[in-house]
Each structure stands twice: as C-alpha cells, then as structure tokens.
Amino acid sequence: MEIEYSRFEVNPEIFGEKLITGVYDLDGNFIYRNLYRLEKLKINNMLTVRSFLLLSSMNKKKYTLAKNLLNDLEITPQMRRKKLVNLAFGDYIKVLIIKMILNSSKTIVLKNIEISFTSKELTNIFHVLRRNLKNYPKKIIYISKNINCIIPNTDYYIITKDNKVVYSGDDINSLPVKTELMEIVDLANKKGAKLKYYKDVNDLLKAIYKNVEK
C-alpha cells in the first residue's frame, strides 16, 4: 500500500477529466511512466493530528475544508488530539489523505488502500472525497489489483496489461475485465433475466426486484 502525490496536473488525455480515476494495473508501473515527480509525505509520527495538519495556521476556506473532511471521515475531536503513532491504522491513512488534499498537491495517488478498510468504509472515503472536492483543483487516482474495488468507487477507468492500456473510459459495458457483480448479471441473464451491468450492488438489487415484479 502506498500514498503519494504530485504537485503537477495529470494529462487528461490519459487519465480522463473526472475527479476520481481508477487504474487496474497488475504490473504496477503505469503511473510511474505517466505521472511527473511523485512524492511521499514527510511524516513525524510523534505530532498530533492537529499539528500534523497545521489546523491552527489555516485560512478560513482551507480550515472549513479540513473540518468537513475530518468530520466526514469520522476523525473525532478526541482523535485530533492524539499523536499519529497512536491512531488506528485506517484512521492514520485517512489523516494522510486529508494532509495531501490540504497541501499543494494537484494529483493524489492511492495505491491498494483497500487492504485497510471494509468495502463500506472504502466506498465512504470516495464519497467523501467526491463531495468535498467539487470546487478544488485536485485529481484522485486510485490504483488496485482488485477490479471489484475500482469500478464501484471511481468515475473513469484505465485497464492495463503488460504495461499497455487496453481500455480507458467510463463505460462499464466495454470493460475487458468483469467485476463479480457483472458476472452475477451474466448468470442471471442466462436464466432469462434482462439485467444491465451495475457498479453498485444496491442498484443491482433494485433492478432484480423490479425484474421479479414483472
């Protein structure tokens, strides 16, 4: 698992123009060939969350963003007084993400962070980022070897094989790799259902319910 950032914008012709791009990259080299000057945060784990984020020295606009992110990601006031080293690992990762959003980064790379969260927690993180970054010039790139994590949580998809892009776009019907939900739809359609592919399990369940009603 890695979290990195760049102070430079991505090429939209490669990574798309939407806020969150998912990259299914089994080789792991795609971003390093297509992003400029990726950096890692310098972290003093003995700092409190408040000190690490420099909350006391922010202007009003950035403080509001920080407060919203902390609240939405459930970093409580008590946790903000803790040292980084004393945080649960999932909360630690959330704080690092917030730090990158608040710094001068243009691009944030989240690589295999799903190992630290449940499916519900992971989805919530991306909902929070999408909700809070509408008016900020940031790009989130989420890289994973699990296609089932990428498709429900991102807006634009890049699929690579042997270090070459085999698909890029936002149409799940054109993906060369299928998620578990897509495979379930295929099985249902073989038995006479007429279901579309869905990103979210709740949308699929609604479609199945309507299909049964008919």
C-alpha positions as CSV (number, residue, x, y, z in Angstrom):
1,M,0.0,0.0,0.0
2,E,1.3,3.4,-0.9
3,I,0.0,7.0,-0.8
4,E,1.8,9.5,-3.0
5,Y,1.2,12.9,-4.6
6,S,2.4,15.2,-7.3
7,R,2.4,19.0,-7.5
8,F,1.7,18.7,-11.2
9,E,-1.6,18.1,-13.0
10,V,-2.2,14.8,-14.9
11,N,-2.6,14.6,-18.7
12,P,-6.4,14.4,-19.1
13,E,-6.0,12.5,-22.4
14,I,-4.5,9.7,-20.4
15,F,-6.3,9.9,-17.0
16,G,-9.6,11.5,-18.1
17,E,-11.1,14.7,-16.8
18,K,-13.3,13.3,-14.0
19,L,-12.3,13.7,-10.3
20,I,-11.5,10.1,-9.5
21,T,-9.8,7.7,-11.9
22,G,-9.4,4.0,-11.2
23,V,-6.4,2.1,-12.6
24,Y,-6.4,-1.7,-12.7
25,D,-2.7,-2.2,-13.1
26,L,-1.3,-5.7,-12.3
27,D,2.2,-4.7,-13.4
28,G,2.3,-1.7,-11.1
29,N,4.4,0.6,-13.4
30,F,1.7,2.6,-15.3
31,I,1.6,5.6,-13.1
32,Y,5.4,5.9,-12.8
33,R,5.6,6.2,-16.6
34,N,2.7,8.6,-16.9
35,L,2.9,10.9,-13.8
36,Y,5.5,13.5,-13.2
37,R,7.5,13.7,-9.9
38,L,5.5,11.6,-7.5
39,E,6.5,12.3,-3.8
40,K,5.8,10.8,-0.4
41,L,4.8,12.8,2.6
42,K,7.4,13.6,5.2
43,I,5.8,12.4,8.4
44,N,6.7,12.9,12.1
45,N,4.5,10.3,13.8
46,M,5.0,12.0,17.2
47,L,2.9,15.0,16.1
48,T,-0.7,15.2,17.0
49,V,-3.2,15.1,14.2
50,R,-4.0,18.9,14.7
51,S,-0.3,19.8,14.5
52,F,0.4,17.5,11.5
53,L,-2.5,19.1,9.6
54,L,-1.5,22.6,10.7
55,L,-5.1,23.3,11.6
56,S,-4.2,26.4,13.7
57,S,-2.5,28.2,10.9
58,M,-5.1,27.7,8.1
59,N,-7.1,30.4,6.4
60,K,-10.9,30.2,6.7
61,K,-11.5,28.4,3.4
62,K,-8.9,25.7,4.0
63,Y,-10.0,25.3,7.6
64,T,-13.6,24.7,6.5
65,L,-12.4,22.1,4.0
66,A,-10.3,20.4,6.7
67,K,-13.1,20.4,9.2
68,N,-15.5,18.9,6.7
69,L,-13.1,16.2,5.8
70,L,-12.3,15.3,9.4
71,N,-16.0,15.1,10.3
72,D,-17.0,13.2,7.2
73,L,-14.1,10.7,7.6
74,E,-15.0,10.3,11.3
75,I,-11.8,11.7,12.8
76,T,-13.3,12.9,16.0
77,P,-12.1,15.9,18.1
78,Q,-10.6,13.4,20.6
79,M,-8.7,11.7,17.8
80,R,-7.3,15.0,16.5
81,R,-5.5,15.4,19.8
82,K,-3.8,12.1,19.5
83,K,-0.3,11.6,18.1
84,L,-0.2,10.0,14.7
85,V,1.6,7.0,16.1
86,N,-1.4,6.2,18.4
87,L,-4.1,6.2,15.7
88,A,-5.7,3.0,14.4
89,F,-4.1,2.3,11.0
90,G,-7.3,3.0,9.0
91,D,-7.6,6.4,10.7
92,Y,-3.9,7.1,10.1
93,I,-4.5,6.5,6.4
94,K,-7.5,8.9,6.4
95,V,-5.4,11.6,8.0
96,L,-2.6,11.2,5.4
97,I,-5.2,11.6,2.7
98,I,-6.5,14.7,4.3
99,K,-3.0,16.1,4.6
100,M,-2.4,15.6,0.8
101,I,-5.7,17.3,0.0
102,L,-4.7,20.3,2.1
103,N,-1.2,20.6,0.8
104,S,-0.1,22.0,-2.7
105,S,-0.7,18.7,-4.5
106,K,-2.6,18.6,-7.8
107,T,-2.6,14.8,-8.0
108,I,-3.1,12.3,-5.2
109,V,-2.3,8.6,-5.8
110,L,-4.0,6.0,-3.5
111,K,-2.5,2.6,-4.2
112,N,-4.1,-0.6,-2.8
113,I,-5.6,1.2,0.2
114,E,-8.5,-1.3,0.3
115,I,-6.4,-3.5,2.5
116,S,-7.0,-1.2,5.4
117,F,-10.8,-0.8,5.0
118,T,-14.0,-2.7,4.7
119,S,-15.9,-2.4,1.4
120,K,-18.3,0.0,3.1
121,E,-15.5,2.1,4.6
122,L,-13.7,2.3,1.2
123,T,-16.9,3.5,-0.6
124,N,-17.5,6.1,2.1
125,I,-14.0,7.5,1.7
126,F,-14.5,8.0,-2.0
127,H,-18.0,9.5,-1.4
128,V,-16.4,12.0,1.0
129,L,-13.7,13.0,-1.5
130,R,-16.2,13.4,-4.3
131,R,-18.5,15.5,-2.1
132,N,-15.8,17.8,-0.7
133,L,-13.5,18.3,-3.8
134,K,-16.0,19.5,-6.3
135,N,-14.6,23.0,-6.3
136,Y,-10.9,22.2,-5.8
137,P,-8.3,21.5,-8.5
138,K,-7.4,18.0,-7.4
139,K,-7.2,14.7,-9.2
140,I,-7.5,11.4,-7.3
141,I,-6.0,8.3,-8.9
142,Y,-6.9,5.0,-7.2
143,I,-4.8,2.0,-8.1
144,S,-5.7,-1.5,-7.2
145,K,-5.3,-5.1,-8.3
146,N,-8.9,-5.7,-7.3
147,I,-11.3,-4.7,-10.1
148,N,-14.2,-5.1,-7.6
149,C,-12.9,-2.1,-5.6
150,I,-12.1,0.1,-8.6
151,I,-15.4,0.1,-10.6
152,P,-17.9,1.0,-7.8
153,N,-15.7,3.8,-6.4
154,T,-14.2,5.6,-9.4
155,D,-15.6,7.7,-12.3
156,Y,-13.1,6.8,-15.1
157,Y,-11.3,3.5,-15.6
158,I,-7.9,2.6,-17.0
159,I,-7.2,-1.1,-17.6
160,T,-3.6,-2.1,-18.4
161,K,-2.0,-5.4,-19.4
162,D,1.7,-5.9,-20.0
163,N,2.3,-2.2,-19.3
164,K,-0.1,-1.2,-22.2
165,V,-3.5,0.4,-21.9
166,V,-6.2,-2.0,-23.1
167,Y,-9.1,0.2,-22.0
168,S,-9.8,3.7,-20.8
169,G,-13.2,5.3,-20.4
170,D,-16.3,5.3,-18.2
171,D,-18.5,2.7,-19.9
172,I,-18.6,-0.5,-17.8
173,N,-20.2,-2.3,-20.7
174,S,-16.9,-2.0,-22.6
175,L,-14.6,-3.2,-19.9
176,P,-12.3,-6.1,-20.8
177,V,-12.4,-7.3,-17.2
178,K,-15.6,-8.1,-15.3
179,T,-16.5,-7.5,-11.7
180,E,-18.3,-10.0,-9.5
181,L,-21.5,-8.0,-10.0
182,M,-21.1,-8.2,-13.8
183,E,-20.6,-11.9,-13.6
184,I,-23.7,-12.3,-11.5
185,V,-25.7,-10.3,-14.1
186,D,-24.3,-12.7,-16.8
187,L,-25.5,-15.7,-14.8
188,A,-29.0,-14.2,-14.3
189,N,-29.3,-13.2,-17.9
190,K,-28.5,-16.8,-19.0
191,K,-31.6,-17.8,-17.0
192,G,-33.8,-15.3,-18.7
193,A,-33.3,-12.1,-16.7
194,K,-32.8,-8.9,-18.7
195,L,-30.5,-7.0,-16.5
196,K,-27.9,-4.3,-17.3
197,Y,-24.5,-4.1,-15.7
198,Y,-24.3,-2.1,-12.5
199,K,-21.5,-0.6,-10.5
200,D,-23.3,-0.7,-7.1
201,V,-24.8,-3.8,-5.5
202,N,-27.8,-1.8,-4.3
203,D,-28.6,-0.7,-7.8
204,L,-28.4,-4.3,-9.0
205,L,-30.7,-5.5,-6.2
206,K,-33.3,-2.8,-7.1
207,A,-33.1,-4.0,-10.8
208,I,-33.6,-7.6,-9.7
209,Y,-36.6,-6.7,-7.6
210,K,-38.2,-4.8,-10.5
211,N,-37.4,-7.8,-12.8
212,V,-39.1,-10.2,-10.4
213,E,-42.2,-7.9,-10.1
214,K,-42.6,-8.1,-13.8
